[in-house]
């Protein structure tokens, strides 16, 4: 049984690397592979724990798993067909649409096929969260997961940057056209930037978890400590972060870069104000992230172009804000129930006021989730994420374990970065980004609640 559980654990790590490879798992065939993979892992774990299920571990994540389960139940209810008269009580506008079409029955969802697809994806996301809760059960595994994410991000960053630097005009596997903008194995540059932002944040947390806690020592002790650090795994992780920053800048993503540099500052402030027994090297790390990565690496590899894009951004030139504004009319018509998960692309054309091109997403996940799921369900998911933020702050402030505090700080940065970025884009739609974010929420819970061992009088 332990061999099966271990195999599931390594399969889980491999899945983390695989998810962004096939176009961010944002095609039917790609997310179907992920869904099959997750389902097989879940069945294997249920077999392993069939006689001794670790309910105590799962209960620590009720704040995450219960909202995810309830949300999937709600999406399933969106598919239930009922008489139009009944439907009018919960979604009058949907009832009007089905009545206008001459139908005697209808459902909350205005696009049944899209909602079925959304339900299947949502169930796989919930099972993925359960997998993470069951498999990430030790400090060693927390570090392994964080390292795996850094490896995945570094591979993606190196691949994306090299395509641009070598002037390759066609992706090596899928034959998509390439330009002077880094996209990695993703299709959309902002999704790639969002993935790098999350992994960079986790990487910062990984480095922080390895910082020496001591504030004392002679210059010889400090010199020896610095030389050891130069030859340690921390330096490899630090170089990986530099590679990812290069690729992030080369995406030319305005909000992706803004989100990362904002959370770097926020993470630094939180670390300096709340970090218990703050290591002196933490201040040096934050300064190096802002100075070296932003000023030196960013200047060489195109931060000026990102700045230029920000300066030339105007309301007149952009139409995404108009799509978001007109989507508010959909929320006004379907406030409680939404129009059905995945139905935005088929619902929005009715509400567009003039030709701004085809929008299959709102370019604002707050609005898109509210359009499709309704206000109550969206607030439920939002409260889950905000609770994760509180857990991170609590861990940074109260825990003694370096690993737990570093993990919490990295997760805090990633969550806030996602909350910033989804205000102007749809980064929770690709399966790779969504599952990575769910994993970060699980890590946030681990940082606050997982017991740790004490060695030599110190929590590890």
C-alpha positions as CSV (number, residue, x, y, z in Angstrom):
1,X,0.0,0.0,0.0
2,X,2.8,2.4,0.8
3,X,4.3,1.7,-2.6
4,X,1.0,2.7,-4.3
5,X,0.8,5.9,-2.2
6,X,4.4,6.7,-3.1
7,X,3.7,6.1,-6.8
8,X,0.7,8.4,-6.5
9,X,3.0,11.1,-4.9
10,X,5.6,11.0,-7.7
11,X,2.8,10.9,-10.3
12,X,1.4,14.0,-8.7
13,X,4.8,15.8,-9.0
14,X,5.0,14.7,-12.6
15,X,1.5,16.1,-13.2
16,X,2.6,19.5,-12.0
17,X,5.3,19.6,-14.6
18,X,3.0,18.2,-17.3
19,X,0.1,20.6,-16.9
20,X,1.6,23.6,-18.6
21,X,3.3,21.6,-21.4
22,X,0.3,20.9,-23.7
23,X,-0.8,24.5,-24.3
24,X,-1.4,25.0,-20.6
25,X,-3.9,22.1,-20.8
26,X,-6.3,24.6,-22.3
27,X,-7.6,22.4,-25.1
28,X,-10.2,19.7,-24.8
29,X,-7.8,16.9,-25.5
30,X,-5.2,18.4,-23.1
31,X,-7.5,18.9,-20.1
32,X,-9.0,15.5,-20.7
33,X,-5.6,14.0,-20.2
34,X,-5.3,15.9,-16.9
35,X,-8.8,14.8,-15.8
36,X,-8.1,11.1,-16.6
37,X,-4.7,11.4,-14.7
38,X,-6.3,13.0,-11.7
39,X,-9.2,10.5,-11.6
40,X,-6.8,7.5,-11.8
41,X,-4.7,9.0,-8.9
42,X,-7.8,9.5,-6.8
43,X,-9.1,6.0,-7.3
44,X,-5.6,4.7,-6.4
45,X,-5.5,6.8,-3.2
46,X,-9.0,5.7,-2.2
47,X,-7.9,2.1,-2.6
48,X,-4.8,2.8,-0.4
49,X,-6.9,4.5,2.3
50,X,-10.0,2.3,2.0
51,X,-9.7,1.0,5.6
52,X,-8.0,3.9,7.3
53,X,-9.0,7.2,5.6
54,X,-7.1,10.2,7.1
55,X,-10.2,12.2,8.0
56,X,-8.2,14.3,10.5
57,X,-6.0,15.6,7.7
58,X,-8.9,16.3,5.4
59,X,-10.8,18.1,8.1
60,X,-8.0,20.7,8.4
61,X,-8.9,21.7,4.8
62,X,-12.7,21.9,5.2
63,X,-12.4,25.6,4.4
64,X,-11.1,24.7,0.9
65,X,-12.8,21.3,0.1
66,X,-16.3,22.2,1.3
67,X,-16.7,25.3,-0.9
68,X,-15.2,23.5,-3.9
69,X,-17.7,20.6,-3.4
70,X,-20.7,23.0,-2.9
71,X,-19.7,24.9,-6.0
72,X,-19.7,21.8,-8.1
73,X,-23.1,20.8,-6.7
74,X,-24.4,24.3,-7.7
75,X,-23.1,23.8,-11.2
76,X,-24.8,20.5,-11.4
77,X,-28.1,22.1,-10.3
78,X,-27.6,24.7,-13.1
79,X,-28.2,21.8,-15.5
80,X,-31.4,20.5,-14.0
81,X,-34.4,21.1,-16.3
82,X,-37.6,22.3,-14.7
83,X,-41.0,23.8,-15.7
84,X,-40.6,27.4,-16.8
85,X,-42.9,28.4,-14.0
86,X,-40.6,27.0,-11.4
87,X,-37.5,28.5,-13.2
88,X,-39.1,31.9,-13.0
89,X,-38.8,31.9,-9.2
90,X,-35.0,31.6,-9.2
91,X,-34.0,33.0,-12.6
92,X,-36.8,35.1,-14.2
93,X,-34.6,36.2,-17.1
94,X,-33.7,32.5,-18.0
95,X,-37.4,31.6,-17.8
96,X,-38.2,34.5,-20.2
97,X,-35.6,33.2,-22.7
98,X,-37.0,29.6,-22.6
99,X,-40.6,30.9,-22.9
100,X,-39.6,33.1,-25.8
101,X,-38.2,30.0,-27.5
102,X,-41.5,28.2,-27.1
103,X,-40.3,25.7,-24.5
104,X,-42.2,24.5,-21.5
105,X,-39.1,23.6,-19.5
106,X,-35.7,25.1,-19.1
107,X,-32.6,25.3,-16.8
108,X,-30.5,27.9,-15.2
109,X,-27.8,27.2,-17.7
110,X,-28.2,28.8,-21.1
111,X,-25.6,26.6,-22.6
112,X,-25.9,23.0,-21.4
113,X,-22.9,21.7,-23.3
114,X,-20.5,24.3,-21.9
115,X,-21.9,23.8,-18.4
116,X,-21.4,20.0,-18.5
117,X,-17.8,20.7,-19.6
118,X,-17.4,23.1,-16.8
119,X,-18.8,20.6,-14.3
120,X,-16.4,17.9,-15.4
121,X,-13.5,20.3,-15.1
122,X,-14.7,21.5,-11.7
123,X,-15.0,17.9,-10.3
124,X,-11.5,17.2,-11.5
125,X,-10.3,20.4,-9.8
126,X,-11.9,19.3,-6.6
127,X,-10.4,15.8,-6.8
128,X,-7.0,17.5,-7.5
129,X,-7.3,19.5,-4.3
130,X,-8.2,16.2,-2.4
131,X,-5.1,14.6,-3.9
132,X,-2.9,17.4,-2.8
133,X,-4.3,17.3,0.7
134,X,-3.7,13.6,1.0
135,X,-0.3,13.5,-0.6
136,X,1.4,16.6,0.8
137,X,1.6,15.3,4.4
138,X,5.1,16.2,5.5
139,X,7.6,19.1,5.5
140,X,9.8,17.1,3.1
141,X,6.9,16.8,0.6
142,X,6.0,20.5,0.9
143,X,9.6,21.3,-0.1
144,X,9.5,18.8,-2.9
145,X,6.3,20.3,-4.3
146,X,7.7,23.8,-4.2
147,X,10.9,22.6,-5.9
148,X,8.9,20.8,-8.6
149,X,7.0,24.0,-9.3
150,X,10.3,25.9,-9.6
151,X,11.6,23.2,-12.0
152,X,8.5,23.5,-14.1
153,X,8.6,27.3,-14.2
154,X,12.3,27.3,-15.1
155,X,11.8,24.8,-18.0
156,X,8.9,27.0,-19.3
157,X,10.9,30.2,-18.9
158,X,14.0,28.8,-20.5
159,X,12.0,27.4,-23.5
160,X,10.0,30.6,-23.9
161,X,13.0,32.9,-23.7
162,X,15.2,30.8,-26.0
163,X,12.5,30.8,-28.7
164,X,12.6,34.6,-28.7
165,X,16.3,35.0,-28.4
166,X,17.0,32.5,-31.2
167,X,14.4,34.1,-33.5
168,X,12.4,30.9,-33.9
169,X,9.1,31.8,-35.6
170,X,7.2,28.6,-35.0
171,X,6.8,26.6,-31.8
172,X,8.7,23.3,-31.9
173,X,5.9,20.9,-31.1
174,X,2.5,22.4,-32.1
175,X,3.6,24.7,-34.9
176,X,2.0,27.8,-33.5
177,X,3.5,31.1,-34.8
178,X,6.0,32.8,-32.5
179,X,7.0,36.4,-32.3
180,X,9.4,38.5,-30.1
181,X,7.1,37.9,-27.1
182,X,7.7,34.9,-24.9
183,X,4.8,32.5,-24.4
184,X,6.6,29.2,-23.4
185,X,4.3,26.3,-24.3
186,X,1.3,28.4,-23.6
187,X,-0.7,30.1,-26.3
188,X,-1.6,33.4,-24.6
189,X,1.3,35.5,-23.2
190,X,-0.7,36.7,-20.1
191,X,-1.5,33.1,-19.1
192,X,2.2,32.4,-19.3
193,X,3.1,35.5,-17.3
194,X,0.5,34.5,-14.7
195,X,2.0,31.1,-14.3
196,X,5.5,32.5,-14.0
197,X,4.3,35.0,-11.4
198,X,2.8,32.2,-9.2
199,X,5.9,30.0,-9.5
200,X,8.3,32.9,-8.9
201,X,6.3,33.7,-5.7
202,X,6.6,30.1,-4.6
203,X,10.4,30.2,-5.4
204,X,10.8,33.2,-3.2
205,X,9.1,31.4,-0.4
206,X,11.4,28.4,-1.0
207,X,14.5,30.6,-0.6
208,X,13.1,32.3,2.5
209,X,12.5,28.9,4.1
210,X,16.2,28.2,3.8
211,X,17.5,31.5,5.1
212,X,19.7,31.3,8.3
213,X,17.8,32.5,11.3
214,X,20.9,33.7,13.3
215,X,21.5,37.4,13.5
216,X,24.9,37.0,15.2
217,X,28.4,35.8,14.3
218,X,31.8,37.2,13.5
219,X,32.7,38.3,10.0
220,X,34.5,34.9,9.5
221,X,31.3,33.1,10.5
222,X,29.2,35.2,8.1
223,X,31.8,34.8,5.3
224,X,31.7,31.0,5.7
225,X,27.9,31.1,5.8
226,X,27.8,33.2,2.6
227,X,30.3,30.9,0.8
228,X,28.2,27.8,1.8
229,X,25.1,29.6,0.4
230,X,26.9,30.2,-2.9
231,X,27.5,26.5,-3.3
232,X,24.1,25.3,-1.9
233,X,20.8,24.6,-3.6
234,X,19.6,28.1,-2.7
235,X,21.9,29.5,-5.4
236,X,20.4,27.2,-8.0
237,X,16.9,28.3,-7.0
238,X,18.0,31.9,-7.1
239,X,19.4,31.4,-10.6
240,X,16.1,29.8,-11.6
241,X,14.2,32.8,-10.4
242,X,16.4,35.0,-12.5
243,X,15.6,32.9,-15.6
244,X,11.9,33.2,-14.8
245,X,12.1,36.9,-14.3
246,X,13.8,37.2,-17.7
247,X,10.9,35.3,-19.3
248,X,8.3,37.2,-17.4
249,X,9.7,40.5,-18.7
250,X,9.9,39.1,-22.2
251,X,6.2,38.2,-22.1
252,X,5.6,42.0,-22.3
253,X,2.6,41.4,-20.1
254,X,1.7,44.6,-18.4
255,X,-0.3,43.3,-15.5
256,X,1.7,40.1,-15.2
257,X,4.9,42.2,-14.5
258,X,3.0,44.7,-12.4
259,X,1.5,41.9,-10.3
260,X,4.8,40.2,-9.6
261,X,6.7,43.4,-8.7
262,X,3.8,44.5,-6.6
263,X,3.7,41.3,-4.6
264,X,7.5,41.4,-4.2
265,X,7.1,44.7,-2.4
266,X,4.0,43.4,-0.5
267,X,5.9,40.2,0.5
268,X,8.9,42.3,1.6
269,X,6.7,44.5,3.8
270,X,4.8,41.6,5.3
271,X,8.1,39.8,5.9
272,X,9.7,42.8,7.6
273,X,6.7,43.6,9.7
274,X,5.3,40.2,10.7
275,X,8.1,37.6,10.3
276,X,8.8,36.0,13.6
277,X,12.6,35.9,14.3
278,X,13.3,37.5,11.0
279,X,16.6,36.5,9.4
280,X,18.8,39.4,8.4
281,X,19.2,37.9,4.9
282,X,15.5,38.4,4.3
283,X,16.0,42.1,3.7
284,X,18.9,41.4,1.4
285,X,16.8,38.9,-0.6
286,X,13.9,41.4,-1.1
287,X,16.3,44.2,-2.2
288,X,18.1,41.8,-4.6
289,X,14.7,40.8,-6.1
290,X,13.8,44.4,-6.7
291,X,17.2,45.8,-7.7
292,X,18.9,43.0,-9.6
293,X,15.9,41.4,-11.2
294,X,14.0,44.6,-12.0
295,X,16.7,47.0,-12.9
296,X,19.5,44.9,-14.3
297,X,17.8,41.8,-15.8
298,X,14.7,43.7,-16.7
299,X,16.6,46.4,-18.5
300,X,18.7,44.0,-20.5
301,X,15.8,41.8,-21.6
302,X,13.1,44.4,-22.3
303,X,11.6,45.9,-19.2
304,X,11.6,49.2,-21.2
305,X,9.2,47.7,-23.7
306,X,6.8,46.7,-20.9
307,X,7.0,50.3,-19.6
308,X,6.3,51.6,-23.1
309,X,3.2,49.4,-23.3
310,X,2.0,50.7,-20.0
311,X,2.5,54.3,-21.0
312,X,0.6,53.8,-24.3
313,X,-2.3,52.0,-22.7
314,X,-5.4,54.1,-23.1
315,X,-9.2,53.6,-22.6
316,X,-9.7,54.5,-26.2
317,X,-7.4,51.8,-27.5
318,X,-8.6,49.1,-25.2
319,X,-11.9,47.3,-25.5
320,X,-11.6,44.8,-22.6
321,X,-12.9,47.4,-20.1
322,X,-16.0,47.8,-22.3
323,X,-16.6,44.1,-22.4
324,X,-16.3,44.0,-18.6
325,X,-18.7,47.0,-18.2
326,X,-21.3,45.5,-20.5
327,X,-21.0,42.1,-18.7
328,X,-22.3,43.9,-15.6
329,X,-25.7,44.0,-17.4
330,X,-25.7,40.2,-17.5
331,X,-25.1,40.1,-13.7
332,X,-28.0,42.5,-13.2
333,X,-30.3,40.1,-15.2
334,X,-28.9,36.9,-13.6
335,X,-27.7,37.9,-10.1
336,X,-28.5,34.8,-8.1
337,X,-28.0,31.9,-10.5
338,X,-25.7,33.1,-13.3
339,X,-26.1,31.9,-16.8
340,X,-24.3,28.6,-16.4
341,X,-20.6,27.7,-16.1
342,X,-18.8,28.2,-19.4
343,X,-21.7,30.1,-21.0
344,X,-20.1,33.5,-21.1
345,X,-19.0,33.3,-24.8
346,X,-22.5,32.4,-25.9
347,X,-24.3,34.9,-23.6
348,X,-22.2,38.1,-24.1
349,X,-23.1,38.7,-27.8
350,X,-26.6,39.7,-26.7
351,X,-25.2,42.4,-24.4
352,X,-22.5,43.9,-26.6
353,X,-23.5,47.4,-27.6
354,X,-21.4,47.7,-30.8
355,X,-18.8,45.7,-32.6
356,X,-15.7,45.3,-30.5
357,X,-14.8,41.8,-31.9
358,X,-15.5,38.4,-30.4
359,X,-15.0,38.0,-26.7
360,X,-15.1,34.4,-25.4
361,X,-14.0,35.6,-21.9
362,X,-14.6,38.7,-19.9
363,X,-10.9,39.4,-19.3
364,X,-11.9,39.8,-15.7
365,X,-12.4,36.6,-13.7
366,X,-14.3,38.3,-11.0
367,X,-17.0,39.4,-13.5
368,X,-16.9,36.1,-15.5
369,X,-17.4,33.9,-12.5
370,X,-20.3,36.1,-11.3
371,X,-21.8,36.1,-14.8
372,X,-21.7,32.3,-15.0
373,X,-22.2,31.2,-11.4
374,X,-24.1,34.1,-9.8
375,X,-23.2,36.4,-6.9
376,X,-23.6,33.9,-3.9
377,X,-21.5,31.2,-5.4
378,X,-18.8,33.6,-6.5
379,X,-18.7,35.2,-3.0
380,X,-18.3,31.7,-1.5
381,X,-15.2,31.0,-3.6
382,X,-13.9,34.4,-2.8
383,X,-14.2,33.9,0.9
384,X,-12.3,30.6,0.5
385,X,-9.4,32.5,-1.1
386,X,-9.5,35.3,1.5
387,X,-9.4,32.7,4.3
388,X,-6.2,31.3,2.6
389,X,-4.7,34.8,2.8
390,X,-5.5,35.0,6.5
391,X,-3.9,31.6,7.1
392,X,-0.7,32.7,5.3
393,X,-0.5,35.9,7.5
394,X,-1.1,33.8,10.6
395,X,1.6,31.3,9.7
396,X,4.2,34.1,8.9
397,X,3.4,35.8,12.3
398,X,3.1,32.8,14.6
399,X,4.8,29.7,13.4
400,X,8.4,28.8,14.4
401,X,9.2,26.5,11.5
402,X,11.3,28.1,8.7
403,X,9.7,26.0,6.1
404,X,6.2,26.8,7.2
405,X,6.9,30.6,7.3
406,X,8.7,30.6,4.0
407,X,5.9,28.6,2.4
408,X,3.3,30.9,3.8
409,X,5.1,34.0,2.5
410,X,5.4,32.5,-1.0
411,X,1.8,31.5,-1.1
412,X,0.7,34.9,0.2
413,X,2.6,36.5,-2.7
414,X,1.1,34.1,-5.3
415,X,-2.5,34.5,-4.0
416,X,-2.3,38.3,-4.0
417,X,-0.6,38.3,-7.4
418,X,-3.4,36.2,-8.8
419,X,-6.1,38.5,-7.2
420,X,-4.4,41.5,-8.9
421,X,-3.9,39.8,-12.3
422,X,-7.4,38.3,-12.7
423,X,-8.9,41.8,-12.5
424,X,-7.9,42.4,-16.1
425,X,-7.6,38.8,-17.5
426,X,-9.0,35.3,-17.4
427,X,-6.1,33.4,-15.8
428,X,-8.3,31.0,-13.9
429,X,-9.7,29.5,-17.2
430,X,-6.6,27.5,-18.3
431,X,-6.4,24.2,-16.5
432,X,-2.7,24.6,-15.8
433,X,-3.1,28.0,-14.1
434,X,-6.2,27.0,-12.2
435,X,-4.8,23.8,-10.8
436,X,-1.5,25.5,-9.8
437,X,-3.5,28.1,-8.0
438,X,-5.5,25.4,-6.1
439,X,-2.2,23.8,-5.2
440,X,-1.0,27.1,-3.8
441,X,-4.2,27.3,-1.7
442,X,-3.4,23.8,-0.3
443,X,0.1,24.8,0.5
444,X,-1.2,27.9,2.3
445,X,-3.3,25.5,4.5
446,X,-0.3,23.3,5.1
447,X,1.8,26.3,6.2
448,X,-0.7,27.2,8.9
449,X,-1.9,23.7,10.1
450,X,0.7,21.0,9.4
451,X,2.6,19.7,12.5
452,X,6.4,19.9,12.3
453,X,9.2,18.0,14.0
454,X,11.6,19.7,16.3
455,X,15.3,19.0,15.9
456,X,18.0,20.5,18.1
457,X,15.4,22.6,19.8
458,X,14.2,24.2,16.5
459,X,11.2,23.6,14.4
460,X,12.2,22.4,10.9
